[in-house]
Amino acid sequence: MLSTKQIADSIVEVGKLMYQKGWVAANDGNISVRLDAERILCTPTGVSKGMMRSEDMLIVDLEGRKLEGERACTTEIQMHCTVYKLRSDVNAVVHAHPPVSTGFAVAGRALNLAILPEAVVTLGTVPLADYGLPGTPELSSQLEPYIPNHDALLMANHGVVCYGESLEKAFFRLETVEHLSRISLVAEMLGGPRLLPRREVDRLMAARSRYGIQFPEGAQPEAPIAAEDMIAMKREERFEITRQELMGMLDEVLRARGVLTD
């Protein structure tokens, strides 16, 4: 079992990686690890994730109250506490603002298309939670509906939060979210992605347990949109009118503009 100092060292290393990859700027982002049933080790506020020291870390309880540490706690600790309360299997949470995935969040786009087998297995679907003011209970309340069934979330106009049974897995999920976002963006620029068929998506989702991806009992992990789903959605979006209806609409427009009179 790792000591608190060793866990703090791991948080420092992950913070440096996040900073070096350009996923955070200035003092952005926060990281936490569950120490036991009652305590969480987390990053402080006001310190660059690329310049932290082990002694900068704080210990808080599951309500976010500081128990140990010299610095002030991250202002978004309640978001971390919410994840830990809702997911007993989670032992680490990472939050950052990777540019491309955050771009999807700003554009109001979830990462919910089945385009990469690895992403389907690792992430399933990455939904978009509505905007909540950072550092307030509103942020956590917007995430709550999604936490039980997903391991990674986009936060509208904010960033990304990922979590897992270890700090390493939480970090890798964050990396996969940004990787998926970059590939999705390139596919969009090249005319749009070609989605995997439903049969393949179902097989990949079924394989998640073999890769060690587990959810608490009662959870319902969401599968991404497959090719057949997209075809059906596009059909539902089609708007059909008769020739008579079209002529009636044109007649109304022309009358409104004074082109036609009674």
VOPAGU-2260 file (C-alpha; in pm, 1 decimal, decimal comma):
REM VOPAGU-2260
SITE   aa  ch    i         X         Y         Z
SITE  MET   A    0       0,0       0,0       0,0
SITE  LEU   A    1     136,0     340,3     -99,7
SITE  SER   A    2     211,3     604,1     160,4
SITE  THR   A    3      52,2     948,9     147,5
SITE  LYS   A    4     389,2    1088,9      36,7
SITE  GLN   A    5     408,5     842,9    -252,3
SITE  ILE   A    6      55,2     928,4    -362,5
SITE  ALA   A    7     138,7    1298,5    -342,3
SITE  ASP   A    8     445,4    1235,9    -560,3
SITE  SER   A    9     222,3    1061,8    -815,8
SITE  ILE   A   10     -14,7    1359,9    -823,3
SITE  VAL   A   11     281,9    1589,7    -885,4
SITE  GLU   A   12     394,3    1374,6   -1178,9
SITE  VAL   A   13      48,0    1364,3   -1333,5
SITE  GLY   A   14      18,4    1740,9   -1289,7
SITE  LYS   A   15     344,3    1789,2   -1478,3
SITE  LEU   A   16     224,9    1565,8   -1761,8
SITE  MET   A   17    -102,8    1758,9   -1789,7
SITE  TYR   A   18      89,2    2087,2   -1801,9
SITE  GLN   A   19     344,9    1962,2   -2055,0
SITE  LYS   A   20      70,9    1831,1   -2283,5
SITE  GLY   A   21     -98,4    2171,7   -2280,9
SITE  TRP   A   22    -413,5    2046,2   -2113,8
SITE  VAL   A   23    -400,0    2320,9   -1849,8
SITE  ALA   A   24    -283,7    2682,6   -1851,7
SITE  ALA   A   25    -163,1    2891,4   -1559,8
SITE  ASN   A   26    -325,3    2743,5   -1245,9
SITE  ASP   A   27    -603,9    2552,4   -1423,2
SITE  GLY   A   28    -710,6    2199,3   -1338,7
SITE  ASN   A   29    -720,2    1984,6   -1026,4
SITE  ILE   A   30    -637,6    1628,9    -921,0
SITE  SER   A   31    -741,6    1414,6    -625,9
SITE  VAL   A   32    -690,8    1062,8    -492,0
SITE  ARG   A   33    -901,0     879,9    -233,8
SITE  LEU   A   34    -683,4     785,4      65,9
SITE  ASP   A   35    -949,0     588,1     253,6
SITE  ALA   A   36   -1321,1     589,0     322,3
SITE  GLU   A   37   -1307,4     931,6     486,6
SITE  ARG   A   38   -1014,2    1122,2     336,1
SITE  ILE   A   39    -906,5    1262,9      -1,6
SITE  LEU   A   40    -564,4    1393,7    -104,1
SITE  CYS   A   41    -599,7    1683,8    -348,1
SITE  THR   A   42    -418,8    1964,8    -524,4
SITE  PRO   A   43    -424,1    2322,4    -390,4
SITE  THR   A   44    -568,3    2625,8    -561,8
SITE  GLY   A   45    -345,1    2893,1    -711,0
SITE  VAL   A   46     -57,9    2664,0    -808,0
SITE  SER   A   47      36,0    2559,1   -1161,4
SITE  LYS   A   48      -6,7    2186,1   -1214,0
SITE  GLY   A   49     336,0    2186,3   -1373,0
SITE  MET   A   50     505,2    2343,0   -1071,2
SITE  MET   A   51     355,3    2161,1    -772,8
SITE  ARG   A   52     546,6    1997,2    -490,1
SITE  SER   A   53     438,5    1701,6    -280,2
SITE  GLU   A   54     414,0    1921,7      26,5
SITE  ASP   A   55     159,9    2144,7    -151,3
SITE  MET   A   56    -107,4    1872,8    -132,0
SITE  LEU   A   57    -395,0    1884,7     113,2
SITE  ILE   A   58    -609,3    1626,1     286,0
SITE  VAL   A   59    -983,7    1690,0     298,3
SITE  ASP   A   60   -1286,1    1490,6     411,0
SITE  LEU   A   61   -1568,4    1377,7     182,2
SITE  GLU   A   62   -1743,3    1711,0     236,7
SITE  GLY   A   63   -1440,0    1900,4     108,6
SITE  ARG   A   64   -1336,4    2035,0     450,6
SITE  LYS   A   65    -961,5    2073,0     492,7
SITE  LEU   A   66    -805,2    1840,5     748,4
SITE  GLU   A   67    -435,4    1886,3     675,6
SITE  GLY   A   68    -218,3    2112,8     460,1
SITE  GLU   A   69     -78,2    2462,9     445,4
SITE  ARG   A   70    -232,9    2587,9     122,4
SITE  ALA   A   71    -593,6    2659,2      27,5
SITE  CYS   A   72    -786,5    2373,7    -126,5
SITE  THR   A   73    -891,8    2367,4    -490,7
SITE  THR   A   74   -1217,6    2556,7    -535,5
SITE  GLU   A   75   -1364,3    2264,0    -728,3
SITE  ILE   A   76   -1318,7    2004,4    -455,2
SITE  GLN   A   77   -1696,5    1956,0    -429,6
SITE  MET   A   78   -1697,2    1816,3    -782,1
SITE  HIS   A   79   -1441,1    1555,6    -673,3
SITE  CYS   A   80   -1635,4    1474,1    -356,7
SITE  THR   A   81   -1951,8    1423,2    -561,1
SITE  VAL   A   82   -1776,2    1168,1    -780,9
SITE  TYR   A   83   -1640,6     977,7    -480,1
SITE  LYS   A   84   -1980,1     969,7    -311,9
SITE  LEU   A   85   -2157,8     839,7    -620,0
SITE  ARG   A   86   -1889,2     594,9    -729,1
SITE  SER   A   87   -1745,1     372,3    -456,8
SITE  ASP   A   88   -1520,7     211,0    -719,5
SITE  VAL   A   89   -1346,4     540,1    -802,6
SITE  ASN   A   90   -1019,0     626,5    -629,6
SITE  ALA   A   91    -892,3     917,0    -841,1
SITE  VAL   A   92   -1033,9    1218,5   -1026,3
SITE  VAL   A   93    -860,6    1446,1   -1276,9
SITE  HIS   A   94    -998,6    1767,6   -1424,8
SITE  ALA   A   95    -837,9    1974,2   -1700,0
SITE  HIS   A   96    -909,9    2189,6   -2005,3
SITE  PRO   A   97    -757,0    2001,9   -2302,1
SITE  PRO   A   98    -803,0    2237,7   -2600,2
SITE  VAL   A   99    -977,0    2010,8   -2851,3
SITE  SER   A  100   -1211,3    1824,9   -2616,7
SITE  THR   A  101   -1289,4    2151,7   -2439,6
SITE  GLY   A  102   -1362,8    2293,2   -2785,5
SITE  PHE   A  103   -1627,6    2024,0   -2828,1
SITE  ALA   A  104   -1769,7    2118,6   -2486,8
SITE  VAL   A  105   -1779,0    2487,1   -2585,2
SITE  ALA   A  106   -1950,6    2397,6   -2913,5
SITE  GLY   A  107   -2212,8    2196,5   -2724,2
SITE  ARG   A  108   -2099,4    1867,0   -2876,3
SITE  ALA   A  109   -2078,2    1541,5   -2681,9
SITE  LEU   A  110   -1829,4    1271,9   -2783,0
SITE  ASN   A  111   -2098,1    1015,5   -2852,1
SITE  LEU   A  112   -2016,2     870,0   -3194,3
SITE  ALA   A  113   -1875,9     520,0   -3245,2
SITE  ILE   A  114   -1568,9     595,5   -3453,1
SITE  LEU   A  115   -1278,9     419,9   -3276,0
SITE  PRO   A  116   -1288,9      68,7   -3126,4
SITE  GLU   A  117   -1040,8     165,2   -2852,6
SITE  ALA   A  118   -1250,3     465,5   -2750,5
SITE  VAL   A  119   -1570,8     259,1   -2740,5
SITE  VAL   A  120   -1404,1       9,8   -2506,3
SITE  THR   A  121   -1224,1     266,0   -2291,1
SITE  LEU   A  122   -1489,9     537,1   -2268,7
SITE  GLY   A  123   -1819,1     419,5   -2411,3
SITE  THR   A  124   -1989,5     756,6   -2449,0
SITE  VAL   A  125   -1856,1    1089,0   -2317,9
SITE  PRO   A  126   -2170,0    1297,4   -2255,8
SITE  LEU   A  127   -2194,6    1674,0   -2228,7
SITE  ALA   A  128   -2317,0    1807,9   -1894,6
SITE  ASP   A  129   -2488,7    2146,2   -1884,5
SITE  TYR   A  130   -2291,8    2447,8   -1768,0
SITE  GLY   A  131   -2246,7    2505,4   -1397,1
SITE  LEU   A  132   -2052,7    2791,5   -1240,8
SITE  PRO   A  133   -1703,8    2659,6   -1148,5
SITE  GLY   A  134   -1637,8    2636,1    -777,6
SITE  THR   A  135   -2007,2    2623,9    -685,7
SITE  PRO   A  136   -2256,1    2343,8    -600,8
SITE  GLU   A  137   -2422,4    2415,7    -935,0
SITE  LEU   A  138   -2127,4    2253,8   -1114,5
SITE  SER   A  139   -2163,0    1928,8    -921,7
SITE  SER   A  140   -2540,9    1918,1    -965,2
SITE  GLN   A  141   -2503,4    1931,4   -1343,4
SITE  LEU   A  142   -2262,4    1635,4   -1335,3
SITE  GLU   A  143   -2455,4    1413,7   -1092,6
SITE  PRO   A  144   -2693,5    1250,7   -1345,6
SITE  TYR   A  145   -2401,1    1131,8   -1558,4
SITE  ILE   A  146   -2144,2    1017,9   -1300,7
SITE  PRO   A  147   -2291,9     672,4   -1220,5
SITE  ASN   A  148   -2291,3     555,9   -1583,2
SITE  HIS   A  149   -1982,5     722,1   -1732,5
SITE  ASP   A  150   -1609,6     747,5   -1657,8
SITE  ALA   A  151   -1548,5    1072,8   -1845,7
SITE  LEU   A  152   -1759,8    1386,5   -1887,5
SITE  LEU   A  153   -1746,7    1704,0   -2091,3
SITE  MET   A  154   -1858,6    2012,8   -1903,0
SITE  ALA   A  155   -2024,9    2277,2   -2119,9
SITE  ASN   A  156   -1805,9    2585,9   -2166,7
SITE  HIS   A  157   -1558,0    2451,2   -1913,3
SITE  GLY   A  158   -1352,3    2136,3   -1965,6
SITE  VAL   A  159   -1325,2    1764,5   -1896,7
SITE  VAL   A  160   -1338,0    1548,3   -1583,7
SITE  CYS   A  161   -1231,8    1182,0   -1577,7
SITE  TYR   A  162   -1208,6     929,9   -1296,2
SITE  GLY   A  163   -1111,6     571,3   -1229,0
SITE  GLU   A  164    -996,2     309,8    -981,4
SITE  SER   A  165    -644,6     451,6    -992,8
SITE  LEU   A  166    -480,1     783,3   -1074,4
SITE  GLU   A  167    -310,1     624,9   -1372,9
SITE  LYS   A  168    -640,1     506,7   -1521,1
SITE  ALA   A  169    -807,8     842,4   -1461,6
SITE  PHE   A  170    -519,3    1016,8   -1638,5
SITE  PHE   A  171    -526,9     770,8   -1930,2
SITE  ARG   A  172    -899,4     830,3   -1974,0
SITE  LEU   A  173    -835,7    1202,3   -1994,3
SITE  GLU   A  174    -568,3    1134,8   -2255,3
SITE  THR   A  175    -807,9     915,1   -2453,4
SITE  VAL   A  176   -1079,3    1183,4   -2444,5
SITE  GLU   A  177    -844,1    1440,0   -2596,7
SITE  HIS   A  178    -711,7    1186,6   -2851,1
SITE  LEU   A  179   -1067,8    1097,7   -2954,9
SITE  SER   A  180   -1154,7    1466,3   -2982,9
SITE  ARG   A  181    -862,3    1538,2   -3212,3
SITE  ILE   A  182    -949,7    1248,2   -3442,4
SITE  SER   A  183   -1318,0    1348,9   -3439,7
SITE  LEU   A  184   -1225,8    1702,5   -3541,3
SITE  VAL   A  185   -1008,1    1582,7   -3830,2
SITE  ALA   A  186   -1285,3    1347,9   -3946,2
SITE  GLU   A  187   -1531,3    1639,5   -3942,3
SITE  MET   A  188   -1291,9    1846,4   -4155,1
SITE  LEU   A  189   -1264,7    1560,8   -4406,2
SITE  GLY   A  190   -1638,0    1535,4   -4460,3
SITE  GLY   A  191   -1763,7    1360,1   -4148,3
SITE  PRO   A  192   -1685,6    1031,1   -3972,7
SITE  ARG   A  193   -1801,0     688,1   -4084,9
SITE  LEU   A  194   -1948,9     522,0   -3779,8
SITE  LEU   A  195   -1903,0     162,8   -3671,5
SITE  PRO   A  196   -2209,8     -61,0   -3723,0
SITE  ARG   A  197   -2429,0    -151,0   -3425,9
SITE  ARG   A  198   -2308,6    -512,1   -3426,3
SITE  GLU   A  199   -1948,0    -400,9   -3372,0
SITE  VAL   A  200   -2044,5    -146,7   -3107,3
SITE  ASP   A  201   -2233,9    -413,1   -2912,5
SITE  ARG   A  202   -1936,6    -649,0   -2931,0
SITE  LEU   A  203   -1699,7    -378,7   -2810,0
SITE  MET   A  204   -1926,8    -279,2   -2522,0
SITE  ALA   A  205   -1954,9    -644,0   -2419,4
SITE  ALA   A  206   -1575,0    -670,9   -2421,9
SITE  ARG   A  207   -1528,8    -389,3   -2169,5
SITE  SER   A  208   -1535,3    -621,7   -1869,4
SITE  ARG   A  209   -1255,2    -830,4   -2022,2
SITE  TYR   A  210   -1040,7    -516,7   -2026,5
SITE  GLY   A  211   -1105,5    -453,3   -1656,8
SITE  ILE   A  212   -1365,6    -180,3   -1701,9
SITE  GLN   A  213   -1623,5    -228,3   -1429,1
SITE  PHE   A  214   -1918,4     -27,0   -1300,3
SITE  PRO   A  215   -2109,2     -56,0    -971,6
SITE  GLU   A  216   -2415,2    -278,9    -967,9
SITE  GLY   A  217   -2713,6    -107,3   -1122,6
SITE  ALA   A  218   -2513,4     121,4   -1350,9
SITE  GLN   A  219   -2613,2     144,7   -1717,2
SITE  PRO   A  220   -2309,7     242,0   -1927,5
SITE  GLU   A  221   -2418,4     419,8   -2243,8
SITE  ALA   A  222   -2306,9     291,2   -2582,9
SITE  PRO   A  223   -2208,7     548,2   -2847,2
SITE  ILE   A  224   -2417,7     615,1   -3156,8
SITE  ALA   A  225   -2367,9     350,7   -3426,8
SITE  ALA   A  226   -2409,7     383,4   -3804,2
SITE  GLU   A  227   -2767,7     249,3   -3801,6
SITE  ASP   A  228   -2861,2     488,8   -3521,1
SITE  MET   A  229   -2736,5     785,4   -3721,8
SITE  ILE   A  230   -2933,8     679,5   -4030,1
SITE  ALA   A  231   -3250,9     652,2   -3821,2
SITE  MET   A  232   -3187,6     992,2   -3662,2
SITE  LYS   A  233   -3143,5    1155,8   -4000,4
SITE  ARG   A  234   -3467,8    1000,8   -4122,8
SITE  GLU   A  235   -3652,0    1141,2   -3823,0
SITE  GLU   A  236   -3509,4    1485,8   -3898,9
SITE  ARG   A  237   -3647,2    1485,4   -4255,9
SITE  PHE   A  238   -3927,7    1731,2   -4313,9
SITE  GLU   A  239   -4175,8    1639,6   -4587,6
SITE  ILE   A  240   -4460,2    1850,6   -4728,7
SITE  THR   A  241   -4696,1    1806,2   -5022,0
SITE  ARG   A  242   -4690,1    2022,7   -5334,4
SITE  GLN   A  243   -5018,3    2180,2   -5226,8
SITE  GLU   A  244   -4873,3    2269,0   -4884,6
SITE  LEU   A  245   -4566,0    2419,5   -5050,0
SITE  MET   A  246   -4775,3    2635,0   -5282,0
SITE  GLY   A  247   -4981,3    2750,5   -4986,9
SITE  MET   A  248   -4668,5    2853,2   -4796,5
SITE  LEU   A  249   -4533,8    3044,3   -5097,2
SITE  ASP   A  250   -4870,4    3214,9   -5137,8
SITE  GLU   A  251   -4861,1    3331,9   -4775,1
SITE  VAL   A  252   -4509,1    3471,1   -4812,7
SITE  LEU   A  253   -4595,0    3658,4   -5132,6
SITE  ARG   A  254   -4907,7    3806,3   -4977,2
SITE  ALA   A  255   -4715,0    3913,9   -4668,6
SITE  ARG   A  256   -4469,8    4100,1   -4891,8
SITE  GLY   A  257   -4747,8    4262,3   -5094,7
SITE  VAL   A  258   -4662,6    4079,5   -5414,6
SITE  LEU   A  259   -5007,0    3915,7   -5421,3
SITE  THR   A  260   -5337,2    4072,7   -5323,0
SITE  ASP   A  261   -5688,3    3933,3   -5289,5
